[in-house]
Amino acid sequence: MNRKEFIITSSIAAFSLSTFGKVIENENNNFNGDCTTTDDILGPFYRKNAPLRDNLIFEGLAGNRITVNGTVYTDDCKTPLSNALVEIWHCNANGDYDNKSSKMLHRAGWVTNKNGEYSFKTILPGKYLNGKLYRPSHIHFRITAEGHKELISQIYFAGDPHITEDPWASQAKAVHRILPVSPIDIDGSLAIKFDIYLEKT
């Protein structure tokens, strides 16, 4: 189904990241931080029960391959969280979401390992119209972990010219979620690192 017309008036809310917080040691030798990830809109295209998989690549898939990875931390900014569920979803290279098929293309969930790490192999998403403007390329995130608040967010990509006019990507709280795409080996493989900080309930 073609979903390039994004309805601005859809009001569904929110999640995101800040790696530039600080950690303060208090008088009890405990650590408190202000690194909590910021939020973003959920958007209208979330689907429940995405398959547990870390590889979203399939035969004939168009788009530049990337690896999206990072670590999920609790709100002391340093302790990794194992068994956190990280869900992602995004459009294909043409800007379309898979909203109906049983294959749930470009949708997945993965549970963090004992070091709080997650990783997905996927593509750089395309763009679609939000009214008269194109939304910048983005990947949606939903993260849940026992004893922590659910977070919903999006990441964007440095250098995308559509960020400055986008109602959400242009917000100040999104600045640390505009991430560089980095070559990580001699074969030209690309990666995006997104560390996530959850608040305790």
CYANA upper distance limits for C-alpha pairs under 8 A (distance plus 0.5 A):
  1 MET  CA     96 ASP  CA      7.82
  1 MET  CA     97 TYR  CA      7.93
  1 MET  CA     98 ASP  CA      7.45
  1 MET  CA     99 ASN  CA      7.48
  1 MET  CA    100 LYS  CA      8.12
  2 ASN  CA     96 ASP  CA      6.14
  2 ASN  CA     97 TYR  CA      7.87
  3 ARG  CA     95 GLY  CA      8.13
  3 ARG  CA     96 ASP  CA      6.00
  3 ARG  CA     97 TYR  CA      6.92
  3 ARG  CA    128 TYR  CA      8.25
  4 LYS  CA     95 GLY  CA      6.67
  4 LYS  CA     96 ASP  CA      6.66
  4 LYS  CA    127 LYS  CA      8.47
  4 LYS  CA    128 TYR  CA      5.07
  4 LYS  CA    129 LEU  CA      5.80
  4 LYS  CA    130 ASN  CA      8.19
  5 GLU  CA    128 TYR  CA      7.24
  5 GLU  CA    129 LEU  CA      5.59
  5 GLU  CA    130 ASN  CA      6.41
  5 GLU  CA    131 GLY  CA      7.09
  6 PHE  CA    128 TYR  CA      7.81
  6 PHE  CA    129 LEU  CA      6.46
  6 PHE  CA    130 ASN  CA      5.11
  6 PHE  CA    131 GLY  CA      7.06
  7 ILE  CA    130 ASN  CA      7.07
  7 ILE  CA    131 GLY  CA      7.51
  8 ILE  CA    130 ASN  CA      7.06
  8 ILE  CA    131 GLY  CA      7.53
 10 SER  CA     43 GLY  CA      7.72
 10 SER  CA     44 PRO  CA      7.22
 11 SER  CA     43 GLY  CA      8.11
 12 ILE  CA     41 ILE  CA      6.64
 12 ILE  CA     42 LEU  CA      6.08
 12 ILE  CA     43 GLY  CA      6.33
 12 ILE  CA     44 PRO  CA      7.58
 13 ALA  CA     40 ASP  CA      7.28
 13 ALA  CA     41 ILE  CA      4.93
 13 ALA  CA     42 LEU  CA      5.57
 13 ALA  CA     43 GLY  CA      7.73
 13 ALA  CA    152 ILE  CA      8.30
 14 ALA  CA     39 ASP  CA      5.40
 14 ALA  CA     40 ASP  CA      4.71
 14 ALA  CA     41 ILE  CA      4.58
 14 ALA  CA     42 LEU  CA      5.73
 14 ALA  CA    151 LEU  CA      7.55
 14 ALA  CA    152 ILE  CA      5.43
 14 ALA  CA    153 SER  CA      6.48
 15 PHE  CA     37 THR  CA      7.71
 15 PHE  CA     38 THR  CA      6.01
 15 PHE  CA     39 ASP  CA      3.04
 15 PHE  CA     40 ASP  CA      4.71
 15 PHE  CA     41 ILE  CA      7.15
 15 PHE  CA     42 LEU  CA      8.09
 15 PHE  CA    141 PHE  CA      8.11
 15 PHE  CA    142 ARG  CA      8.04
 15 PHE  CA    151 LEU  CA      5.36
 15 PHE  CA    152 ILE  CA      4.00
 15 PHE  CA    153 SER  CA      3.90
 15 PHE  CA    154 GLN  CA      7.41
 16 SER  CA     37 THR  CA      5.34
 16 SER  CA     38 THR  CA      4.50
 16 SER  CA     39 ASP  CA      4.59
 16 SER  CA     40 ASP  CA      6.39
 16 SER  CA    141 PHE  CA      8.40
 16 SER  CA    151 LEU  CA      7.69
 16 SER  CA    152 ILE  CA      7.00
 16 SER  CA    153 SER  CA      4.67
 16 SER  CA    154 GLN  CA      6.50
 16 SER  CA    155 ILE  CA      7.79
 16 SER  CA    174 ALA  CA      7.76
 16 SER  CA    177 ARG  CA      7.17
 16 SER  CA    196 ILE  CA      8.12
 17 LEU  CA     35 CYS  CA      8.42
 17 LEU  CA     36 THR  CA      7.34
 17 LEU  CA     37 THR  CA      4.05
 17 LEU  CA     38 THR  CA      5.45
 17 LEU  CA     39 ASP  CA      7.91
 17 LEU  CA    153 SER  CA      8.43
 17 LEU  CA    174 ALA  CA      8.09
 17 LEU  CA    176 HIS  CA      6.53
 17 LEU  CA    177 ARG  CA      6.08
 17 LEU  CA    194 PHE  CA      8.11
 17 LEU  CA    195 ASP  CA      7.67
 17 LEU  CA    196 ILE  CA      6.37
 17 LEU  CA    197 TYR  CA      7.45
 18 SER  CA     35 CYS  CA      6.15
 18 SER  CA     36 THR  CA      6.90
 18 SER  CA     37 THR  CA      5.57
 18 SER  CA     38 THR  CA      7.10
 18 SER  CA    176 HIS  CA      5.62
 18 SER  CA    177 ARG  CA      7.50
 18 SER  CA    196 ILE  CA      8.31
 18 SER  CA    197 TYR  CA      8.31
 19 THR  CA     35 CYS  CA      6.62
 19 THR  CA     37 THR  CA      8.43
 19 THR  CA    176 HIS  CA      7.25
 19 THR  CA    195 ASP  CA      7.69
 20 PHE  CA     35 CYS  CA      7.08
 20 PHE  CA    176 HIS  CA      8.15
 21 GLY  CA     33 GLY  CA      7.29
 21 GLY  CA     34 ASP  CA      5.56
 21 GLY  CA     35 CYS  CA      4.64
 21 GLY  CA     36 THR  CA      8.21
 22 LYS  CA     33 GLY  CA      6.07
 22 LYS  CA     34 ASP  CA      6.24
 22 LYS  CA     35 CYS  CA      6.93
 23 VAL  CA     31 PHE  CA      6.88
 23 VAL  CA     32 ASN  CA      6.15
 23 VAL  CA     33 GLY  CA      4.74
 23 VAL  CA     34 ASP  CA      7.27
 23 VAL  CA     35 CYS  CA      8.34
 23 VAL  CA     76 ASP  CA      7.69
 23 VAL  CA     77 CYS  CA      7.28
 24 ILE  CA     31 PHE  CA      6.03
 24 ILE  CA     32 ASN  CA      5.74
 24 ILE  CA     33 GLY  CA      6.56
 25 GLU  CA     29 ASN  CA      6.19
 25 GLU  CA     30 ASN  CA      6.04
 25 GLU  CA     31 PHE  CA      4.99
 25 GLU  CA     32 ASN  CA      6.88
 26 ASN  CA     30 ASN  CA      6.07
 26 ASN  CA     31 PHE  CA      6.75
 26 ASN  CA     32 ASN  CA      7.84
 31 PHE  CA     76 ASP  CA      6.20
 32 ASN  CA     75 ASP  CA      7.78
 32 ASN  CA     76 ASP  CA      5.50
 32 ASN  CA     77 CYS  CA      8.06
 33 GLY  CA     75 ASP  CA      6.82
 33 GLY  CA     76 ASP  CA      5.59
 33 GLY  CA     77 CYS  CA      6.14
 34 ASP  CA     75 ASP  CA      8.13
 34 ASP  CA     77 CYS  CA      8.13
 35 CYS  CA     75 ASP  CA      7.55
 35 CYS  CA     77 CYS  CA      6.47
 35 CYS  CA    197 TYR  CA      6.95
 36 THR  CA     75 ASP  CA      6.75
 36 THR  CA     77 CYS  CA      8.21
 36 THR  CA    196 ILE  CA      8.28
 36 THR  CA    197 TYR  CA      5.42
 36 THR  CA    198 LEU  CA      6.45
 36 THR  CA    199 GLU  CA      6.90
 37 THR  CA    196 ILE  CA      6.55
 37 THR  CA    197 TYR  CA      5.63
 37 THR  CA    198 LEU  CA      7.07
 38 THR  CA    153 SER  CA      7.97
 38 THR  CA    173 LYS  CA      6.71
 38 THR  CA    174 ALA  CA      7.65
 39 ASP  CA    151 LEU  CA      7.33
 39 ASP  CA    152 ILE  CA      6.52
 39 ASP  CA    153 SER  CA      5.60
 39 ASP  CA    154 GLN  CA      8.31
 39 ASP  CA    173 LYS  CA      8.28
 39 ASP  CA    174 ALA  CA      8.50
 40 ASP  CA    152 ILE  CA      6.88
 40 ASP  CA    153 SER  CA      5.02
 40 ASP  CA    154 GLN  CA      6.52
 40 ASP  CA    168 TRP  CA      7.52
 40 ASP  CA    174 ALA  CA      8.30
 41 ILE  CA    152 ILE  CA      7.65
 41 ILE  CA    153 SER  CA      6.99
 41 ILE  CA    154 GLN  CA      8.13
 41 ILE  CA    168 TRP  CA      8.20
 42 LEU  CA     46 TYR  CA      7.66
 42 LEU  CA    140 HIS  CA      7.93
 42 LEU  CA    152 ILE  CA      6.68
 42 LEU  CA    153 SER  CA      7.31
 45 PHE  CA     97 TYR  CA      7.75
 45 PHE  CA     99 ASN  CA      7.15
 46 TYR  CA     89 TRP  CA      7.82
 47 ARG  CA     99 ASN  CA      7.90
 50 ALA  CA     87 GLU  CA      8.09
 50 ALA  CA    104 MET  CA      7.26
 50 ALA  CA    107 ARG  CA      6.34
 50 ALA  CA    108 ALA  CA      5.52
 50 ALA  CA    109 GLY  CA      6.53
 51 PRO  CA    104 MET  CA      8.19
 51 PRO  CA    107 ARG  CA      7.81
 51 PRO  CA    108 ALA  CA      5.72
 51 PRO  CA    109 GLY  CA      6.55
 52 LEU  CA    108 ALA  CA      6.24
 52 LEU  CA    109 GLY  CA      5.17
 52 LEU  CA    110 TRP  CA      5.97
 53 ARG  CA    108 ALA  CA      6.27
 53 ARG  CA    109 GLY  CA      6.55
 53 ARG  CA    110 TRP  CA      6.52
 53 ARG  CA    120 PHE  CA      8.48
 54 ASP  CA    108 ALA  CA      7.49
 54 ASP  CA    109 GLY  CA      7.72
 54 ASP  CA    110 TRP  CA      6.70
 54 ASP  CA    119 SER  CA      6.82
 54 ASP  CA    120 PHE  CA      5.05
 54 ASP  CA    121 LYS  CA      6.73
 55 ASN  CA    120 PHE  CA      6.21
 55 ASN  CA    121 LYS  CA      5.23
 55 ASN  CA    122 THR  CA      7.04
 56 LEU  CA    105 LEU  CA      7.77
 56 LEU  CA    106 HIS  CA      6.50
 56 LEU  CA    107 ARG  CA      7.84
 56 LEU  CA    108 ALA  CA      7.76
 56 LEU  CA    120 PHE  CA      7.75
 56 LEU  CA    121 LYS  CA      6.33
 56 LEU  CA    122 THR  CA      5.56
 57 ILE  CA     61 LEU  CA      7.21
 57 ILE  CA    121 LYS  CA      7.15
 57 ILE  CA    122 THR  CA      6.14
 57 ILE  CA    123 ILE  CA      8.16
 62 ALA  CA     92 ASN  CA      8.33
 62 ALA  CA     93 ALA  CA      6.77
 63 GLY  CA     92 ASN  CA      8.22
 63 GLY  CA     93 ALA  CA      5.94
 63 GLY  CA    123 ILE  CA      6.06
 63 GLY  CA    124 LEU  CA      6.81
 63 GLY  CA    125 PRO  CA      7.91
 64 ASN  CA    123 ILE  CA      5.70
 64 ASN  CA    124 LEU  CA      6.13
 65 ARG  CA    121 LYS  CA      7.74
 65 ARG  CA    122 THR  CA      6.26
 65 ARG  CA    123 ILE  CA      4.90
 65 ARG  CA    124 LEU  CA      7.11
 65 ARG  CA    189 SER  CA      8.13
 65 ARG  CA    190 LEU  CA      7.49
 66 ILE  CA    121 LYS  CA      6.45
 66 ILE  CA    122 THR  CA      6.01
 66 ILE  CA    123 ILE  CA      5.77
 66 ILE  CA    124 LEU  CA      7.04
 66 ILE  CA    189 SER  CA      7.45
 66 ILE  CA    190 LEU  CA      5.41
 66 ILE  CA    191 ALA  CA      5.76
 66 ILE  CA    192 ILE  CA      7.76
 67 THR  CA    119 SER  CA      7.33
 67 THR  CA    120 PHE  CA      6.10
 67 THR  CA    121 LYS  CA      5.04
 67 THR  CA    122 THR  CA      6.73
 67 THR  CA    123 ILE  CA      8.39
 67 THR  CA    190 LEU  CA      6.86
 67 THR  CA    191 ALA  CA      5.05
 67 THR  CA    192 ILE  CA      6.72
 68 VAL  CA    119 SER  CA      6.16
 68 VAL  CA    120 PHE  CA      5.68
 68 VAL  CA    121 LYS  CA      6.95
 68 VAL  CA    122 THR  CA      8.01
 68 VAL  CA    191 ALA  CA      6.30
 68 VAL  CA    192 ILE  CA      5.33
 68 VAL  CA    193 LYS  CA      6.48
 68 VAL  CA    194 PHE  CA      7.68
 69 ASN  CA    117 GLU  CA      7.93
 69 ASN  CA    118 TYR  CA      6.07
 69 ASN  CA    119 SER  CA      4.62
 69 ASN  CA    120 PHE  CA      6.79
 69 ASN  CA    191 ALA  CA      8.01
 69 ASN  CA    192 ILE  CA      6.89
 69 ASN  CA    193 LYS  CA      5.60
 69 ASN  CA    194 PHE  CA      6.55
 69 ASN  CA    195 ASP  CA      8.22
 70 GLY  CA    117 GLU  CA      6.25
 70 GLY  CA    118 TYR  CA      6.25
 70 GLY  CA    119 SER  CA      7.17
 70 GLY  CA    193 LYS  CA      5.78
 70 GLY  CA    194 PHE  CA      5.39
 70 GLY  CA    195 ASP  CA      5.12
 70 GLY  CA    196 ILE  CA      7.82
 71 THR  CA     80 PRO  CA      7.29
 71 THR  CA     81 LEU  CA      8.48
 71 THR  CA    112 THR  CA      8.32
 71 THR  CA    115 ASN  CA      8.09
 71 THR  CA    116 GLY  CA      5.64
 71 THR  CA    117 GLU  CA      4.79
 71 THR  CA    118 TYR  CA      6.71
 71 THR  CA    194 PHE  CA      7.85
 71 THR  CA    195 ASP  CA      5.35
 71 THR  CA    196 ILE  CA      6.73
 72 VAL  CA     80 PRO  CA      6.21
 72 VAL  CA     81 LEU  CA      6.11
 72 VAL  CA     82 SER  CA      8.36
 72 VAL  CA     84 ALA  CA      7.91
 72 VAL  CA    112 THR  CA      7.98
 72 VAL  CA    116 GLY  CA      5.67
 72 VAL  CA    117 GLU  CA      6.89
 72 VAL  CA    118 TYR  CA      8.31
 72 VAL  CA    195 ASP  CA      6.43
 72 VAL  CA    196 ILE  CA      5.18
 72 VAL  CA    197 TYR  CA      6.38
 72 VAL  CA    198 LEU  CA      7.88
 73 TYR  CA     77 CYS  CA      6.59
 73 TYR  CA     78 LYS  CA      6.79
 73 TYR  CA     79 THR  CA      5.93
 73 TYR  CA     80 PRO  CA      4.73
 73 TYR  CA     81 LEU  CA      5.75
 73 TYR  CA    116 GLY  CA      7.32
 73 TYR  CA    195 ASP  CA      8.19
 73 TYR  CA    196 ILE  CA      6.61
 73 TYR  CA    197 TYR  CA      5.28
 73 TYR  CA    198 LEU  CA      6.74
 74 THR  CA     78 LYS  CA      7.61
 74 THR  CA     79 THR  CA      6.26
 74 THR  CA     80 PRO  CA      6.81
 74 THR  CA     81 LEU  CA      6.75
 74 THR  CA    148 HIS  CA      8.41
 74 THR  CA    197 TYR  CA      6.14
 74 THR  CA    198 LEU  CA      5.59
 74 THR  CA    199 GLU  CA      6.90
 74 THR  CA    200 LYS  CA      7.57
 75 ASP  CA     79 THR  CA      8.46
 75 ASP  CA    197 TYR  CA      6.48
 75 ASP  CA    198 LEU  CA      6.08
 75 ASP  CA    199 GLU  CA      5.64
 75 ASP  CA    200 LYS  CA      7.10
 77 CYS  CA    197 TYR  CA      7.13
 80 PRO  CA    114 LYS  CA      8.48
 80 PRO  CA    115 ASN  CA      6.30
 80 PRO  CA    116 GLY  CA      5.14
 80 PRO  CA    117 GLU  CA      8.38
 81 LEU  CA    112 THR  CA      7.76
 81 LEU  CA    114 LYS  CA      7.89
 81 LEU  CA    115 ASN  CA      7.44
 81 LEU  CA    116 GLY  CA      5.05
 81 LEU  CA    145 ALA  CA      8.37
 82 SER  CA    111 VAL  CA      8.11
 82 SER  CA    112 THR  CA      5.64
 82 SER  CA    113 ASN  CA      5.72
 82 SER  CA    114 LYS  CA      5.27
 82 SER  CA    115 ASN  CA      6.67
 82 SER  CA    116 GLY  CA      5.03
 82 SER  CA    117 GLU  CA      8.12
 83 ASN  CA    111 VAL  CA      5.73
 83 ASN  CA    112 THR  CA      5.48
 83 ASN  CA    113 ASN  CA      6.81
 83 ASN  CA    114 LYS  CA      7.89
 83 ASN  CA    116 GLY  CA      7.89
 83 ASN  CA    145 ALA  CA      7.48
 84 ALA  CA    111 VAL  CA      5.89
 84 ALA  CA    112 THR  CA      5.80
 84 ALA  CA    116 GLY  CA      7.96
 84 ALA  CA    143 ILE  CA      7.40
 84 ALA  CA    144 THR  CA      6.29
 84 ALA  CA    145 ALA  CA      5.02
 84 ALA  CA    146 GLU  CA      7.99
 85 LEU  CA    109 GLY  CA      7.12
 85 LEU  CA    110 TRP  CA      6.26
 85 LEU  CA    111 VAL  CA      5.08
 85 LEU  CA    112 THR  CA      7.11
 85 LEU  CA    143 ILE  CA      6.09
 85 LEU  CA    144 THR  CA      5.78
 85 LEU  CA    145 ALA  CA      6.86
 86 VAL  CA    109 GLY  CA      5.98
 86 VAL  CA    110 TRP  CA      5.84
 86 VAL  CA    111 VAL  CA      6.66
 86 VAL  CA    112 THR  CA      7.90
 86 VAL  CA    118 TYR  CA      8.01
 86 VAL  CA    141 PHE  CA      7.44
 86 VAL  CA    142 ARG  CA      6.46
 86 VAL  CA    143 ILE  CA      5.14
 86 VAL  CA    144 THR  CA      7.33
 87 GLU  CA    107 ARG  CA      8.06
 87 GLU  CA    108 ALA  CA      6.20
 87 GLU  CA    109 GLY  CA      4.60
 87 GLU  CA    110 TRP  CA      6.98
 87 GLU  CA    141 PHE  CA      6.07
 87 GLU  CA    142 ARG  CA      5.53
 87 GLU  CA    143 ILE  CA      6.75
 88 ILE  CA    106 HIS  CA      8.43
 88 ILE  CA    107 ARG  CA      6.29
 88 ILE  CA    108 ALA  CA      6.10
 88 ILE  CA    109 GLY  CA      6.83
 88 ILE  CA    139 ILE  CA      7.24
 88 ILE  CA    140 HIS  CA      5.87
 88 ILE  CA    141 PHE  CA      5.16
 88 ILE  CA    142 ARG  CA      7.02
 89 TRP  CA    106 HIS  CA      6.07
 89 TRP  CA    107 ARG  CA      4.85
 89 TRP  CA    108 ALA  CA      7.13
 89 TRP  CA    139 ILE  CA      6.63
 89 TRP  CA    140 HIS  CA      5.78
 89 TRP  CA    141 PHE  CA      7.40
 90 HIS  CA     97 TYR  CA      7.11
 90 HIS  CA    106 HIS  CA      6.25
 90 HIS  CA    107 ARG  CA      7.36
 90 HIS  CA    125 PRO  CA      6.87
 90 HIS  CA    138 HIS  CA      7.46
 90 HIS  CA    139 ILE  CA      5.59
 90 HIS  CA    140 HIS  CA      6.61
 91 CYS  CA     95 GLY  CA      5.71
 91 CYS  CA     96 ASP  CA      5.43
 91 CYS  CA     97 TYR  CA      4.86
 91 CYS  CA     98 ASP  CA      7.77
 91 CYS  CA    106 HIS  CA      7.18
 91 CYS  CA    125 PRO  CA      6.08
 91 CYS  CA    126 GLY  CA      6.95
 91 CYS  CA    127 LYS  CA      8.20
 92 ASN  CA     96 ASP  CA      5.92
 92 ASN  CA     97 TYR  CA      6.85
 92 ASN  CA    106 HIS  CA      7.49
 92 ASN  CA    123 ILE  CA      8.37
 92 ASN  CA    125 PRO  CA      5.86
 92 ASN  CA    126 GLY  CA      6.34
 93 ALA  CA    123 ILE  CA      8.30
 93 ALA  CA    124 LEU  CA      7.66
 93 ALA  CA    125 PRO  CA      5.64
 93 ALA  CA    126 GLY  CA      4.61
 93 ALA  CA    127 LYS  CA      7.96
 94 ASN  CA    125 PRO  CA      8.40
 94 ASN  CA    126 GLY  CA      5.81
 94 ASN  CA    127 LYS  CA      7.30
 94 ASN  CA    128 TYR  CA      8.30
 95 GLY  CA    125 PRO  CA      7.50
 95 GLY  CA    126 GLY  CA      5.13
 95 GLY  CA    127 LYS  CA      5.06
 95 GLY  CA    128 TYR  CA      5.34
 96 ASP  CA    126 GLY  CA      8.46
 96 ASP  CA    128 TYR  CA      7.85
 97 TYR  CA    106 HIS  CA      8.27
 98 ASP  CA    104 MET  CA      6.60
 98 ASP  CA    105 LEU  CA      6.30
 98 ASP  CA    106 HIS  CA      7.79
 99 ASN  CA    104 MET  CA      7.87
100 LYS  CA    104 MET  CA      7.85
101 SER  CA    105 LEU  CA      8.22
104 MET  CA    108 ALA  CA      8.49
106 HIS  CA    122 THR  CA      7.97
110 TRP  CA    118 TYR  CA      7.28
110 TRP  CA    119 SER  CA      8.31
111 VAL  CA    118 TYR  CA      7.37
112 THR  CA    116 GLY  CA      5.41
112 THR  CA    117 GLU  CA      5.47
112 THR  CA    118 TYR  CA      5.53
113 ASN  CA    117 GLU  CA      5.98
113 ASN  CA    118 TYR  CA      7.49
124 LEU  CA    137 SER  CA      7.96
125 PRO  CA    137 SER  CA      6.15
125 PRO  CA    138 HIS  CA      7.00
125 PRO  CA    139 ILE  CA      7.76
126 GLY  CA    137 SER  CA      6.22
127 LYS  CA    134 TYR  CA      6.75
127 LYS  CA    135 ARG  CA      6.44
127 LYS  CA    136 PRO  CA      6.61
127 LYS  CA    137 SER  CA      5.92
128 TYR  CA    134 TYR  CA      5.86
128 TYR  CA    135 ARG  CA      6.40
129 LEU  CA    133 LEU  CA      6.04
129 LEU  CA    134 TYR  CA      4.82
129 LEU  CA    135 ARG  CA      6.65
130 ASN  CA    134 TYR  CA      6.00
130 ASN  CA    135 ARG  CA      6.39
133 LEU  CA    165 GLU  CA      8.34
133 LEU  CA    166 ASP  CA      8.25
134 TYR  CA    162 HIS  CA      7.11
134 TYR  CA    166 ASP  CA      8.36
135 ARG  CA    162 HIS  CA      6.90
135 ARG  CA    163 ILE  CA      8.00
135 ARG  CA    166 ASP  CA      6.65
136 PRO  CA    156 TYR  CA      7.53
136 PRO  CA    160 ASP  CA      6.92
136 PRO  CA    161 PRO  CA      8.00
136 PRO  CA    162 HIS  CA      5.42
136 PRO  CA    163 ILE  CA      6.03
136 PRO  CA    166 ASP  CA      7.63
136 PRO  CA    169 ALA  CA      8.19
137 SER  CA    156 TYR  CA      6.64
137 SER  CA    157 PHE  CA      7.38
137 SER  CA    160 ASP  CA      7.94
138 HIS  CA    154 GLN  CA      6.70
138 HIS  CA    155 ILE  CA      5.94
138 HIS  CA    156 TYR  CA      5.26
138 HIS  CA    157 PHE  CA      7.66
139 ILE  CA    154 GLN  CA      5.86
139 ILE  CA    155 ILE  CA      5.93
139 ILE  CA    156 TYR  CA      7.50
140 HIS  CA    152 ILE  CA      8.04
140 HIS  CA    153 SER  CA      6.25
140 HIS  CA    154 GLN  CA      4.85
140 HIS  CA    155 ILE  CA      7.23
141 PHE  CA    151 LEU  CA      8.39
141 PHE  CA    152 ILE  CA      6.05
141 PHE  CA    153 SER  CA      5.45
141 PHE  CA    154 GLN  CA      6.19
141 PHE  CA    155 ILE  CA      8.40
142 ARG  CA    150 GLU  CA      7.83
142 ARG  CA    151 LEU  CA      6.18
142 ARG  CA    152 ILE  CA      4.88
142 ARG  CA    153 SER  CA      6.92
143 ILE  CA    150 GLU  CA      6.36
143 ILE  CA    151 LEU  CA      5.74
143 ILE  CA    152 ILE  CA      6.98
144 THR  CA    148 HIS  CA      7.64
144 THR  CA    149 LYS  CA      7.53
144 THR  CA    150 GLU  CA      5.37
144 THR  CA    151 LEU  CA      7.22
145 ALA  CA    149 LYS  CA      7.94
145 ALA  CA    150 GLU  CA      7.70
147 GLY  CA    200 LYS  CA      6.32
147 GLY  CA    201 THR  CA      6.12
148 HIS  CA    198 LEU  CA      6.82
148 HIS  CA    199 GLU  CA      6.05
148 HIS  CA    200 LYS  CA      4.55
148 HIS  CA    201 THR  CA      5.32
149 LYS  CA    198 LEU  CA      7.15
149 LYS  CA    199 GLU  CA      6.14
149 LYS  CA    200 LYS  CA      6.39
149 LYS  CA    201 THR  CA      5.93
150 GLU  CA    198 LEU  CA      8.30
151 LEU  CA    198 LEU  CA      7.73
154 GLN  CA    177 ARG  CA      7.83
155 ILE  CA    177 ARG  CA      5.53
155 ILE  CA    178 ILE  CA      6.58
155 ILE  CA    179 LEU  CA      7.58
156 TYR  CA    160 ASP  CA      8.42
156 TYR  CA    163 ILE  CA      8.47
156 TYR  CA    169 ALA  CA      7.68
156 TYR  CA    177 ARG  CA      6.56
156 TYR  CA    178 ILE  CA      5.04
156 TYR  CA    179 LEU  CA      6.60
157 PHE  CA    178 ILE  CA      5.57
157 PHE  CA    179 LEU  CA      5.42
157 PHE  CA    180 PRO  CA      6.40
157 PHE  CA    181 VAL  CA      7.49
158 ALA  CA    178 ILE  CA      5.89
158 ALA  CA    179 LEU  CA      5.75
158 ALA  CA    180 PRO  CA      5.57
158 ALA  CA    181 VAL  CA      7.95
162 HIS  CA    166 ASP  CA      6.91
163 ILE  CA    169 ALA  CA      5.94
163 ILE  CA    170 SER  CA      6.21
164 THR  CA    169 ALA  CA      7.70
164 THR  CA    170 SER  CA      5.64
165 GLU  CA    170 SER  CA      7.03
166 ASP  CA    170 SER  CA      6.11
167 PRO  CA    171 GLN  CA      7.42
168 TRP  CA    174 ALA  CA      7.86
169 ALA  CA    174 ALA  CA      6.19
169 ALA  CA    175 VAL  CA      8.22
169 ALA  CA    178 ILE  CA      8.41
170 SER  CA    174 ALA  CA      7.26
170 SER  CA    175 VAL  CA      8.16
171 GLN  CA    175 VAL  CA      7.73
174 ALA  CA    178 ILE  CA      7.25
177 ARG  CA    194 PHE  CA      8.33
179 LEU  CA    192 ILE  CA      7.43
179 LEU  CA    193 LYS  CA      8.10
179 LEU  CA    194 PHE  CA      8.30
180 PRO  CA    192 ILE  CA      7.07
181 VAL  CA    190 LEU  CA      6.83
181 VAL  CA    191 ALA  CA      6.20
181 VAL  CA    192 ILE  CA      5.66
182 SER  CA    190 LEU  CA      5.92
182 SER  CA    191 ALA  CA      5.80
182 SER  CA    192 ILE  CA      6.93
183 PRO  CA    188 GLY  CA      6.08
183 PRO  CA    189 SER  CA      5.99
183 PRO  CA    190 LEU  CA      5.01
183 PRO  CA    191 ALA  CA      6.86
184 ILE  CA    188 GLY  CA      7.41
184 ILE  CA    189 SER  CA      6.26
184 ILE  CA    190 LEU  CA      6.46
184 ILE  CA    191 ALA  CA      7.02
185 ASP  CA    189 SER  CA      6.42
